[in-house]
Amino acid sequence: MLIDEPLPFIKDFINQLDDSINGPESRQHLSITQKAWLAFCLMGILITNSICLAKFERASFGSYPRTALSWMFKHAKIPWEKLLTASVRLILKKYGILEGMLVIDDSDKKRSQSAKKIYQVHKFYDQWWLH
């Protein structure tokens, strides 16, 4: 398997995330399965250079089916909001970034063109000048 064992820096990052989420005011933490799943996804991103569950499945030689990976995204009780803020804080702290602006933008991605029966479903206009 290509993605069987996570690299040490990924294990450390996941443990630091869990420590950040499980702060003094919170009782939430990541389970062993959730930690393993997050580590697998990070390894998949590192190895395949994409965020695609089908590619992760192929990189694991079918050991982790994409349906099981997808199930974790949809049904696992992962505190996603805390996970995002904790991971951003860890990265900013690690690299000593004290100020700046974080922008998440996917407006350059083409939208689905496979739905033929809905008029202009593939057209996407980002009206940034209206904001």
N, C-alpha and C positions, 0 to 999 in steps of 0.2 A: 504494500500500500504506500502510496505517495504521501498521504496526509495522516498517517497513523498516529504518530507521536508529535505533539507540538514542540516547537523550539523553545529553549529556556526563556527567552525574552517575552514570548507570548504567554507562557505560564506565569511569569512574574507580573505581566500587565493584567491578566485576568484576576490574579490574587489581589493586586492593588485595587482593581475595580471593586471587587467584593468587599474589601476593607472600607472603601469610600462609601459604598452603598449602605453598608452595615455600620453607620455612624452611631454616636451616642443617642441621638433622638429617633433613630429608626431601628426597627427590628427585622427589616428585610435583609435577605442575603441570597446569594446564588447557591443553588443545590449543586451537587457533584455532577449531575447530568447536564445542568445548564452551563456549568463551567467547561465541561468537555465539549458541548455543542458550540459554545462561543469560540473556544480554542480551535475547533475544527473549521469553523467559518473563517476565522482569521488566517489559518493556514491555507485554506482554499483561496482566499483573496490573494495571499502572497504567492502561491504557486501558479494559479491560473491568470493572475493579473486582471481579474474581473469579479463581479458580484453576480454569479450565475449558478443556481443550484444544480443545473444539469451538468455543468463543467465540474462542480465539486464532486458530483456522483461519479463521473468518469475518472477524475483524479484519484478517487478512493477505490477504483476498480470495482465499483458496485457495492462496496461494503456498507455504504451509507446511502440508501435510496433517497431520491429527491423528495418523495412523498413524506418520508420521516423528517427530513430537514425542514420542509415546508410546514409540517405540523407544529414543530417547535416555534416557528415564527408566529403562527396563528393562535395556538392554544396554551403555550407555556406562560406561567405567571411570572414573567420577567418584568421588573420595574423599568420599562424602556426609557421613561423620562429621566429617571435617576441615572440609568446606565449612560445615556447620552451626555448629561452634564458632568458626570464623574469622569468619563473618558476624555472629554475635552479639557477638563481641569488638569487631569494627569498629564496630558500631552503638553499643555501650556506650561505646567510646572517643570516638566522634564527638560524642556528646551529654553526655559527662562524667559518666556514671552510675557511681558508685563502689560502691554497695551496693544490694541489693534481692533480689527473688526472681523467677525466671523460671519461669512455669508454662505448659505447653502442654496445653490442655484442649479436647476436642471433644465432651464429654458432652451438650451441648445440641443436638447435631445429631440429627435423626431418622434412624433406620436404614432400610435397604431394606425397602420394602413390596411389592416386585414379585414376590417368591417366595411364591406362594400355597400350595404343597404342603407346605411345612415349617411345622409348628405353631409359632405365636408367634414367627416369625423377626423380625417388626418390633418386638417388645417389647424394651425395653432398660431395665434398672434399674441405675442407678449406685449401688452400695451403699457410698457414701463413709463411712458410719458404721462400716463394718467395717475400714477401713484404719487 
